[in-house]
Amino acid sequence: MFWLMIVAATVAVCLSFGQPPNIILILADDVGYGDLASYGHPTQEFGPIDEIAQRGIRFTQAYSADSVCSPSRASLLTGRFPVRTGAWGEQNRIWMPTSKHGLPHYEVTIAEALKEKGYTTGIVGKWHLGTNRFSHDDFSYFPSSQGFDFVGHVLPFGGSYACEGSGRYGDIDAIFCALCYGNEIVQQPYYYQNLSVTLLNDTITFIRNNKDRSFFFFYSATHNHVPMYASKSFEGSSMRGPYGDGMNELAWVVSSIVQEVRNQDIEDNTLIVFTSDNGPQLEYCEEGGDPGIFRGGKTNSFEGGYRVPLISYWPGVIEPGVSHEIFSALDLLPTFIDLAGGHLADDREYDGMNNVNALLGKGPSSRDFVMFYNRDVLFAVRFGDYKVHFFTQDDRPSQYFGRLCQPFVYPMTIFFYCDEKDVSLECVHYHDPPLIFNLQADPTESYMLDASLYTELLDRIQNLVKNHERTIVRAPPLMDENSDDTTPCCNIMEECICNWP
């Protein structure tokens, strides 16, 4: 009760400014737990992201909602697991440019929920939640149909070696490489080196235009997904190489957003949250990012695939510190709705929790468990300090993939090592009894505990899973149906090439 009184008082202070707080969510792409100086990287330069970590709260036990882009983003925006929303597929685990589906319109996003509380909403950057349903340019699944008032420059798909242009991996495939403004393709393929400035300009314009009203802005970064890129101002800026250059440019973007909030004199009523959509892709050599000490990476259910940086920053409300409370990206929607003075809809099951106590540093986390899905299969559960794996995929450290790298930096081929769920495959394993690790004593998931000594823990987790599964109505998979007729294309007659420098 004491902590609830503190949080209620905090929210009351926020509302005393005459409006609910502005919320800026900055989502990095494939940035691992160990990719920032403040999270322990030894050669990444200390920069503005690390500065807001010092002045805000740096979380050590934050989790993405999935270990792959599309399902993670769908769950972050809806507070619901992919198995509920259809953000999964038997063959595909992401929405491709050829996909005929996207995030269903009946799902309620953070933007839609906050609009109901009077917020103005905006987005720039990577979308990756579907594009077209019927044609090359109907944009049925674009942010404009998911509650975003302002849709600046947006990439339907996101980063891809198909857009890289060096010739290392063949010619550019323009269907992966559209840049839109609103519901119109303005460049295809897009020009990487201008992206950060373009997205930042949209962001600054949005903040200036909406400084006198409550707003939610989603800066969905393209850094640091492959291929690595940086504008000329940041090329060679990092001792770490191209990956570090990209991180430095992302840090500059964050610094510019924070500075604009200060310039508009709204910093004391603006919550800024920085996190990543999933862990790093280790198969991509020096372009693949760093999970820190954790095992695994993008696509799998070990900590390296899910454990991500999370920073909350709100001067005057959040006291600087380090939090070891558990937080999931699923919690962002219910937490933001609470800060806006709203309530969750009662017509659906949510997997996210109102975790405002933890996010603002005012009390303990609302959750003591985290679930780890691969498509529609529950692979693992963390309960308290313990993590139990029912299924695992083979994982390999970055050193293993080093032998598959061209000199120093680039992968020789583009691949996911084992992005599968089917136990009939050699790289997927079912465990009975399940594997048990103590994450506090063994955060690297290296030393399996004797399951016979943890029967009470396993019983509690099995009951937790049974209760969870009773609430699940599995949505049909929406990532497997594809058509060339729905690929984003600005001009069929010109092979989808428009305004290419």
N, C-alpha and C positions, 0 to 999 in steps of 0.2 A: 504493500500500500504506500509506503514511504516513497518508493521509486516512481510509482504512478503519479503521486502528487507532484514530484519534481518535474516529470515530463509534461503533465498538464499545465504547470506553471510556465514551463519553457514555451509550449505552444501558445499559451495566452500572451506571453511577451511578444512572440512573433506576430500574432494578430493585432497587437496594440499599435503596430506601425500603420494600421489602417487597411492592410491587405495581407493575405497569406504569403508565405515566402516564395520568392522566385526559386526555381530549381534548374540547375544546369547539370546534365549528365554527360560526362565525357567517357566514351567507351573506346579503349584501345583494341587493336585487332591482333590476336595471336601473341600478345605480350605476356611472357611468363612471369612467374612469381619472382624469379631472380634477375630480371632484366633492368631493374632500377638500382641506382646507387644506394638509395635509402632501404632497399630490400636486399642489400649485400653484394651487388655485383662489383667486383674489384677494379674494373677498368672503365665502366660506364661513368661518364662525367656527372658530377652532382649538378643538378639543374633545377628549374622552376617546379617540376613535379615533386621533387624531393623537398623543396622549400615549403610547399603547401602541406606535405606530409609532416614536416616539423611543426607547422603552425596549426595543423588540424589533428585528425586522428588517423594513424596508420594501423590498419588491421593486419594481423598475422594469420588469422584463420577464416579468411573469406573465400567463398566458393562461387564459381560460375554455375549457371544452371545446366549446362551440358558441356561436353568437351569438343564440340564442333560448332562452327559458325551459325548456320541457320537455326537449328533447334535451340541453341543457347540464346540467340537474340529473340526468338519467338517467346521463350519462357521468361526472359527478362522483361519484355514489354507486357506480358499478360499475367505473370505470376502463376503460370500453370505449366505442368510438365508437357513435353511434346506428345506423350501418349494420349493426352486429353485433347490436344488441339489439332492433331494430324500432321504436326511438323516432324514427320519421320517417313522413312520409306524402307521397303524390303531390300531394294537394290541401292537406291541413293540415300545419302544421309544429309544432303543439302539440296536446296532448290537450285537447279541449273538454269542457264539462259533459255533452254528449250522447255522448261517446266510449264505445264498447263494450269498449275495451281499455285497457291501461295497461302499466306496466313489468312484463315477464313474471316470473312467480314463480321461474323457473329461473335468473334473474340473481342473482348474489350481491352484496349491497350492503355498504357499509362496516359498517353495523350488524350484519348477519349474520356477516360475517367476524370482527368484534371479539367478538361473543357467543361464538364458538367458543373465544376466548381468555379467557373468563370475565368479559367486560365486561357491565355493565348499560347499556342503551341507551335514549335518549329523544329526542323531537322535539316541537317546536311550530312553528307558522307555516305558511307556504305549502308545499304539497305539489306539485301540478300534474303528477303522474305517473300519473293515472288514478284512478277512484273505483269505479264499479259495473260489473258484468258482466251481471247478469240482471234487476235490479230497481232501484227508486229508492233502496234502502238496504241492499244486500248488502255494500258496501264491500270487494269482492274485491281491489281493487288498492291498498288503503290501507296506511299505514306499518306497521300491525299485522301485515300479511302479508309484510313486507319486513325483519323482524328487529328492529323497535323494541318494546321491552318497555313503555315508557311513551309513550303518544300523548296529549299534552295538547290544547290548543285548536289545531286545524289547519283551514286553508282548503283545500278540495279543489282549487280553481281558482286563487285568488289575487286580486290587485287588478284591478278593471275599472270603466270608466266606467258600465257597466250597474248598478253598485251605488252610484253616486255620490250620487244623490238630489237634485241641484240642479235637475233638469229641463232642463239644457243639452242633453243628448243623449237626451231622451225619458224615459219612466217607468222605474223600477227593474225589471230582469228578474231575479227572485229565483233562477233556476237557476244564475246565475253567482255567487251571493252567500251560500253556505252557510258557517256556522261550526260545526265539529264539536268534540266532546270525546270522545276515543276513537273508537268506531265509531258515534257517534250525533250527529245534527244537533241543536244546542242553540239556534241562532238563525239565522233566515233571513228577510230579508236581515240581514247582520250590521251592527253599529254601529261605524263606523270609529274614532270618537274614543276608544273604550275598548280598542282592540286591543293597543296596546303594553303597557299595564299588565297586561292579561289574560295575554299571552304571557310577560311577565317574571315574573309571580307563579308560573306553572307552572314556569318555569326555576329560580327560587330554591328552590321546594319540592323539585324533583328533586335539585338540588345538596345540599341539607340532608339529604335522605333517603338519599343514596348517597355521602356524603363519606368513608366508611370502606371503600369498595371502588372498584375501577377502573370508570370510566364513560366512555361516549361520549355527548355531547349535541349535537344538531343544532338550532341556533336559526336557523330559516329565515325571515328578516325579510320583512315586507310593505313596508317602506320600501326604495327610493323609487320603486316602481312607481306609475303613475297609477291612480286620481286622487290628487293630493297631499292629505295629511291630517296633522294633528297634534292632540294633546290640548290642552286649554285652556292647560295650563302652558307649551306651546311655540308657541302661535299668536302670530305677530308677533315671535318671538325672533331672527329672522335678518334682517340687512340685505339678504339675497339674495331674500327673499320666501318664498312657500309651500314651494318646493323646499328652501330652506335650513332652514325650520322642521322639515320632515321629517327632514333630515339631523341636525339638533340633537337631535331626539327619539331617533333611532337611536343617536346617540353617548351619550345618557343611558342607554339600555338596555345598551350595551356597558360603560359605566362601572359600572352596577349589577351586572352579571354578574362583572366583575373584582373588585369590592368584596366580593361574596358569597364568591368563591373565597378571598379574603384572610381574611374573617371566619371561614371554616371551617378556616383554617390548612392549606390544601392547595395554595397557590400554587406552592410549590417542586416539586410533582409534577403540575402541570397545564399542558398545552400549549393555548394559545388561538390559533386561526387565524381571521382575518377576510379575506373576499374577496367578490366579486360574481359573479352568475351569467352576466352578459354586459354588453356596452356599453349606452349610453343610447339611448333612442328619440327621435331628433332631430325626428321629425314632430310631437311633442307640445309644441312651443314651449317656454315657460319651465317646463313640467312635464316636460321631456324629458331633463334631465341634460346632462353635459358630458364629451366624450371627451378633453378636454385638447387637445394639439396634433395628435392623431391624426385621420386621415381616416376617414370613415364612422362607422357606429354599429350599433345592434341590427339584426339580420337579414343583414348583409353580411360579406364576408370580409376587408375592410380592417381595419387595426389597431384602429380605433375600435370595431369590433364585438366584438373578442376581448380586447384588452389591458385588463386590469382591475387594481384595487388588490389587493395581497396583503400581509398583515402576519402575522408569526408572533411569538408572545410567550410566553416561558417563563423567568421570573426564575431566575437561578442556573445556567441551562443555555445560554440564548441570549444572546450578547453583543450590545449595541445596535449597529446599523449599517444601512447601505443595501446591498442586494444587486442586482447587475446580471446575476445568473445567470438562465437561462431556466427557468421552472417552469410546468407545466400543471396545471389542476384535475384532469386525468386521473391525476396522480401522487399525489393525496391518499390514495386507497385503498391502493396498495402501500406508501406511506410510513407510513401509520398502522398497517398490519399489521406492518411491520418493528418499529416502536416498541413494539408489543404483544408482540413476541417470536414472531410467527407467520410463515407463508410463504404465497405465492400458491398457489391451487389450480392443478393442472397439467392440468385437463380443459378449458381454454378459453384463447383468446388474449386477452392484455391489451394495451391501448394505453398505459396509464399505466406509469410507471417508478418504482422505489424511489428517491426523490429526497431521502432523509433528510439527506444532506450539505448540500444547498442550503437545505432548510427550517430546519435548525438553525444554519446559518452556519458549518459546519465544513469546507466544501470545495466544489469545483466542482459544477455541475449534472451529473446523469446524462444529460441530453438535450442534443442540439445541433440538434434539428429540431422543428418543430410543424406539424401538418397541419390544414387548415381545410376542413371539410365543409359543404356545403349539402344537407341531406337525405342522399341516397346518392351524391352526386357530390363528388369531391375538387376543390375550387375553387383551392386555393393550398397552397404549402408554404414554410415558413421553414426555411432550412438555414444554420446559423451566422449571419452578419450579413446574409444575403441572403434576400429573399422573392420567390417566383416565383408569378405568377397565371396559371393555365390558363384560368380563367373569371372574369369579374367581373360584378357587378350595377351598374347606374347608381347612383351615390351623389350625394347632395346635402348641402351644408353646412347648418347650422341657419339661416343667413341666407336661404337659398332658401325654407325653410318659413315664415320669418317673415311672408311675404306671405299665407300661408294661415291666419294666427292671428287670432283675435278680439282686440280691443284688448289688447295686451301679453302675455297669459298663455295662453289656451286655443286648441286647434285648432278650426277650424270644422267639421271632420269627423274621424272616427276612421278611421285607415288606416295601412297599411304602404306605403311608396313603391314598393318592388320586392322583395318576398319571394318570388322565383321562382328556378327552376334551369334552365328550358327555354330553350335558345338560339334557339328560333323566336320568342320574345318580343322586343320591341324593346329592352327594358331589360337583357337578359342577353347577354353577349358572350363568344365563344370566341377565344382568342388563340394564334396559331401564327405566329411563335414566341411563347412566353409573355412576359408583362410581367415585368421584373426591376427590383427596387429594392434599394438598400443601406440597410438600416434603421438602421445606425449613423450613416452620413453624412446620410441622408434619412429620418428616422423618420416624416415626414408622407406618404410614398409619393407624392411630387410629380414626381420626375425619373426617367423611365424610362432604364435603361441599354441600351446597344447589345447585343442578344443575340448578335451575331456575335463579340463579344469575350469571351463567357462560355460557350463551348461545353463546356469541361471541367466547369464548375459545373452546366450543364444535364444533362450526361451523368450526373453523380453523383446529381443529384436524380431523374432518370428511373429509375436503378437502385434508388434508395431507394423510389420509388413502386411499381415492379414487384415488389420483394420484399414490400412491404406488401400489395399487392393479392393476392399469392399466399396470404396468410393470411386473406383476407376470404371469409366465407360470408355473403352478404347475407341478413339476416333480412327476412321480408315486412313491408311497412309496416303499422304498427298504429294509425295516427292518422286513417284515413279512414272507418272504419266507425262509424256513429253511429245512435243510436236515442233517441227521446223517452222510451222506457220506462226508460232507465238514468240519466236526469238526477237529481242529488241533490235530493230533495224531502222535506220533513218532514211535509207534509200535503197530499195531492192535493186534498182537498175545500176547502181554504183557499188554493188557488193558491200553495202552497209558502211560506206566510208563517207563521212561528212566533216568538213571543217577541220581536216587533219593538217597540222602545220608542215 
